[in-house]
Amino acid sequence: MSNLGVHGVHGVHGVHGVHGVHGVHGVHGVHGVHGVHSEGGSSGSLSSGMTFTAEALTGYWNGTAEAGYWNGANSYGPSTDRRQELRRIDSLEPAARINVLADEAMSLFHVTPGAEGQIVVSTNRGAGGAAGDEVRAKMLSLVPPDLDAISSQLEYLRQGADLRSDRMNEILTQKGDMLSFYGAQQHLNLYGKRWTAILLHALYLAVAAQEQRVKHFCTVPRPIDLTPKVQPVIQTPGHSSYPSGHATEAFCFAVMLAALRRKTTKGAEGSFADWLMGQLAKPAADQGAADTAEDWLILLFRLATRIAENRTIAGVHYPVDSAHGAILGLSLTLGFIAHCEGGGGEQPVFDAVGNAWCTGETAPGDFTLSNWRAEMVQNGRLEKKGTYRVAANAPWHSLPAVWEAAVAEWTGEAAYTP
C-alpha cells in the first residue's frame, strides 16, 4: 500500500489537515531543488547576486521585448478545449491550481434554510428551460433531530464505548487520514494517480465547505453536552454534531473511488448514479453473490461506514449524524461527478428527517450499512424524491479536464502528459 501521507507529491499543495491527503504542507512542486530562484529557496544575498550577474551579462536593456522570442499565442482568454485546459491547470503552481479547482467545485453547490426546518442543499448548475439555462436545483434536504431524538441515541454511544480499545488506533488515525484506509482497497499510488489525488483534493474542499454550512444552520449539541458520562476519548470538535463531517467525507471518497474504479470494469456504460443506486438497493442476500464488481463496491461502503461509526464509538457523534452525513456525502459527490462528466443524466434527490431516523418502533436508530441501504429503498426515510439534471459544462471548465485525466490513470488510456 502506498504511503498516503502524500510525501513529496508535486501538485497537491497546501493540503493541511485534509483527511487522507494529509502532510503535503510546504511542497512547492519543485521538491528537493534547493536554490532555484523561481520556486526554491531565496535570500537577499541571492537576489543581490543575481542583480550583479544580470548587469554583467546583458548590459543595458532598453525595455523592449525580444523580437520573435515568444512563440505562444498573441491574445489571451479562457481555454477552448479540454487538452488546452488541462495543460493550463498543470502549468499552475500547486497552491494556485487547487484554488482554481476548489473555486469551481464550491460554486457547484448552495446551502440555505428551507421551510419546516429543512436545510436544503442545491446545485447551482441545474439544467432547466428550453435553452438549457442554468438554474438552482434541489439535491437534498435535511431536517436536524430534536433534543428527545438525540437523547434516545445515547444508548448507542454506550454500546460503542465497549469497542474503544479495539478501535483506538483507527479513531486516532482517522482524525487526519482517511485515504490510507481506502488505499488498502484501491491502489492509490499518488505518483501513478496524481490527477486522482488532485481531483480528490478539490472534491474534499467543496464537500467540507458544504458540510460546515449545513452544520452551522443545524447547531445540534454534541453527546458530551448532554451528559458528562459519555467521556469521549478524543477532543470533541467545536461545531455541530449533525451531520457528521467524517461520515460526509468518508462516503464522498467511497463514491468517487467507486466512480473511478467502475471505469475499469465491463459494462461501465450508462449513468453512474443509476448504477450505484441500483447496486445499493440490492437486498442483503445479493451482496457479492456472484458479482465481483459489487464485492469491491460494498467494501468501499463498508469502510466508509466503519470510519463513520468510529466517531460514535469515540463518543463525539450520534448514529443519526452518520446516517445523514453519509447521504450528504453521496449526494454532493454524485453532483460533482455529473458536472465532471459533462452534465445531463438524472441525479437522485433525497429528503431526510433526523427524528424519523431516531424514534418510532420501526426506526433504524443505529447506523449500519444495511440499515442505511434499506432506508433508501424500503421505509422511505432516505428514499429518492425525484431527480434533477446538471447543466452541460463548457470547454473552459477545469474539473472535467482533471476528471478525464484521472479516469485515464485508472483505465490506462492515453491522456495529456506534462
N, C-alpha and C positions, 0 to 999 in steps of 0.2 A: 504494500500500500504506500502511495506517495505521501510525503510529508506535507500535509495541508496547513502547516504554518506559513505556506507560500513563501519560502525562504528565497529571497533574491529574485522573485518573479518580476520581469520587466513589464510594465504597463498596467499593473494593478496597484496603483499608488494610493497611499493615504487611507488604507482600509484599517483604520484604528478602532478596535473594538467591534468589528463586524464579526458576527457569528460564523466561524468557519473559514473566512478568507482573512484570517487574523494574522497580524505580525508583519504586514508589508509596509511598515511605517518607516519612511525615510528613504525608500528605494527610488532613486531619481531616474531609473530607466537606463542609466549608463553605469551599472553596478560594477564596482571594482576599478573603474578608470579614474584614478586619482590625479588631480591636477588638470583635467580637461576643462578649459575655460568656459565652454558652452554649457556644460551640465555637471561639472565636477567641483572639486574644491576651488576656493578662490581666496585671495587676500589682497591687502593693499599693496604689498610688495610685488605680487604677481601682476596686478593691473598696472603698476608703475613701470615694471619691466617691459610689459607689452607695449606701453606707450612709446618708450625709447626705441624698441625694436621696430615698431611701425614707422617712426620717423626716419630711422636709419635705412630701412628697406625701400620705402615708397617715396620719400622726399615730399615735395609739395603736392597737394591734391586740390584741384580747383572746385570740387563738389559736384562733379557731373558723373553720370553713370557710364560704365564702360560699354562702348558700342558693341552690340552682338553678344554680350556676355550672358545675359539672361535668355534662356531658351524655353521658358514656360509661357503660359497664357498672358495676354496683354489686357484682359478685362476680367473682373472678378465678381463672384456671387455664389449662390447656392450650387451644389453639385447637381449633375444632370443624370447620373446613373449610379447603380449600386457599387460597381467597381471603383468608380471615382470617389464615392462617399467613403468606402472602406479605406481607401488609400489616405484620404484626409484624416480619418479617425486614427489610423495607425501612425500618422506623422506627428500627432499631438504629443506633447509631454504628458506623462501619466495623470497628473493632477487635473490638467485641462480636459483630457479625454473623459475622465469619469464625471466631471462636471457637466460636459455636454450631454453625455448619455443619461445621467441622473435627471437632468432638467427635462429631457424628453419623456423619460419614464414617469416622472412625477406628474407631468402635465396630462397624463392619460386619465387621471382619477380625480374625484372630487368627493368630499365627505361633508355632510350637512345634517342638522337635526330635521326630522320629518314629523308627521302627525302621529298622535297616540304614542309618544315616547320612542318612536323609531329613530335610529341613526341610519341614514341612507348613504350607501356607497354607490357612486355613479361613475360611468366612463364619460369623459369629456369628448370622446370621439365616436359617439354613436352615429350610425348611418340612418338618415331619415329624409323624407321629402323626395319629390320626383327627381330632383337633380342630385340626390345623394348628399345633401347638405349635412354638415356635422351638427349633431345635437347632443345634449346630455341625456344619457340613457341609464336607467337604474340597473345595477348589477346585484345588489344585496341590501337587505335591511336587517338590522339587529335591534332587539329590544333588551336592555340590560335586566338582569334579575333584581328582585327587591330583597329587602333585608331577610324576610322569612325564608325566601328561596335559598340564599347563600348560607344562612344558618343551618338549613337542612343538609347542606353539602359537607358540613364539618365532619360528619361520620366517616366520609371517605378519606379525609386527611388523617384521621385517627388510624384507620386501617393501613393507610400508606406509610405511616410512621414506622411500622414494623419492618419495612423494607429499606430503611435508610442506610444501614450498614452495607447491604448488598449493592446499593446504587450510588454510594457516596462518590466514587471516582467519576462516574458518569455525570452526576449532578454538578460537580465542581468543574469538570472539563467543558461541559455544555454551556456554562455561563459565558464562554467566549469562543467556543469552537464547536460547530455542528458538522461542518463539511467533512471533517476527518472521519466521522462515523459513516457518512454516505460514501466516502472513499473506500470503505471496506466492502461495498457492494458494486459500485461503478468506478472504473479506472479513471481517476481524476489527476493524472499526471499533468501538472499545470504548465509544463513546457510543451507537451503534446496537445494540451487543451487550453491554450492561452486565451482564445476568444471565448471559450466557455466560461472561464473564470471572470473575464471582463463582463460578460452578459449577466452572470450570477450576481456580480457586484452591483450593477445597475438595477437589477430586479430587487435585490435586498434593500437598497436605499429607497426605492419607491414604495415597497411594501412596508418598511419600517415607518416611513412618514405617514402613511395612511393609518396604520395600526395605532400610532401615537395620537393621531387626530381623533380616532374613534374612542380611544381610552379617555382622552381629555373630555369629550362630551359625556361619557358614562360616569367616571369617577366612582367606581364601586370600591368599597373598603376591602382591604386585604384580610386574610384569615387572622393575622395577629391583632388586627383592630377589633375583632370580635371576642377573643379570649387569649390571655397570656399563656394558656396551656398548650397552644399549638407548638411553641418552641421551634421555630424554623431553624434549619441547620445552615442556612445562608442568609445574608443580609436581604431583608425584604425591600424590593425596589420602591422608589418613591413616586409611583404613578398607579393608575387604576388597575385593579386586579383583572377586570373584564375589559376586553377579551385578552387572552394570554398572548403576549408577543412571541414567546418561544414556540407556541403551537402555530401561530400565524406563519412564522418564518420557516419552521420545520416542514410544514405542509407546502409552502411555496417552493422550497427546494425539492421536495419529493415530486411535485407536479412538473417542475421544469426539467428535472432529470428524466422523468418518465417521458416527457415530450421528445427530448433529445434521443434517448435510448430507443424509443419507438421507431425513429427514423432508420434504425439499423435492422429492423425486423420485417418479415414478409407481411404483405397485406397492410402496409402502413399508410395507404392512400385514404383520403376522406378526412372528415373533421376529427381532429384530436379530441375536442370536447365531447363529441358524441361517443367516440370510442371509450374515453376514460369513464364517462358516466355509465356507460353500459357495463364496463368491467366492474366498477364499484357496486353496481346494482345486482350483480350475480349473487345468488344465495350462498351461504357459507359452505354448503356441501360441494359447490363447484369451484371453490378456491384452489387453483393449481391442480385440478383433477387430471387434465391432460393437456394443458396449455402452458408451455414454459414461459411464454410472454407474460401471462398473468402471475406466474410464480415470482418473477423479478419485480413486477409491478407491486404486488402485495407486500413484498419485502420492503420496498421503499416506504410504503404507507405504515407498515408495522414499526419501522424505525421512527418515522415522524410521530407516531402515537406514543412510542416509548419516551422520546425526548419530551413530549408534552406532559405525559403522566409523571415524569421525574420531577416536574415542578410542583405537582400536588404532593408527591412523596416528600419533597424538601420542605413543604409547609408554606408555600407562598402563593398557591393558586387553588381555586375550586375546580372540579371537573367541568363545570359549565363554561369556565373561561377557556379551557382547551377545546371543547366541542365547537364553540363559536369562533375561536381563533382559527381552528382548522378550516372551517367553511370560509372564513375571511381570506386566508392564505390561498385556498383553492380558487376562489372567485377572482381575486386580484391577478393571480398568475395566468388563469385562462384568458383574461382580458389582455394582459401583457403579451401573451403568445399570439393572440388573434391579431393584435397590432403588428407584431413582428412578421407574421405570415401574410400580411397584405390587406387585412381587413376582410369583412364579409364573414359568412359562416354563423350559424346560430349558437350563441353562448347562453348558458343557463342563468336564470335569475332565481335567487333564493330569499326566503323570509325565515328568520329565526327569532324565537321569543325565549328569553332566558328562563322565565318562570315555568314554561312548558317543559323545558329540559329537566328542571329540578323537582317539580312537585306533581302529584297525582299518582294513582295506582299503576298506571301504565308508563309513567315517565321513566326514561332510562336512568336518570340520576348520575351514575358513574360514567366516566368517559372511557370507552374501549373502542377499538376499531370496528368490531362487529356492531356495537350499538350505533356508532356514528353512521356506518354504511346503511344500516337498517332504517334509520330515521330519514334518510334521503329518499327512500323508495316505498316505505311501508306506512308509518304513522304520520308522516307529513310534517314533523317538527323542523325538518330541514328540506322539505320537498321542493322540487323545482317549481317556480311560479312564473312560467313563461320564459321567453328568450329575448335577447337583444342582439344587434349586429354592430360590429365595429366598422367605422368608415374606412374606405380604401386609403392607403398611405401614399406618400409622394416620394419621388426619387431622392429628395433632399433629406428625408427622414433617416436618421442614423441607426436606430435599433434594428430595422430589418436587414441592413447590411451586416451588422455584427451577428445577428441571428444566423444568416446564411453562412457566414464564416464558421460559426460554432457548429452548425449542423455538419458542415464538411469535415470537421475534426472527428465526428462520430461515424460518418459514412465512408470516409476515405476518398471522397470525390475531390476533384481539382478545385482549388479555391485560390483567391488572390493571396500571394505570399509576399511579405515585405522584402 
